[in-house]
């Protein structure tokens, strides 16, 4: 079980699969992959963007290894903790 604000390799993998315009975001203390379509809805109003799909692709590419996904997830979790997410 992960902490609600922990970003996992599965989140990172899902973001890569979600395509351009998607983000990993924090909403009501939960980490979610938010599609471009969802981002404009009331359900996701006020979500804190952690990383956007295109930025993630620039950082790790589209075909990152499981180890790279896990390392990126850990780095993003630390980033969220530092901003008090």
Protein Blocks (a to p, Z undefined) as FASTA:
>chain_A
ZZfklccfklmmmmmmnoghiacddeehiacdddfklmmpmklgoiacfbdfklmmmmno
jmbcfklmmmmmmmmmmmmmmnoZZ
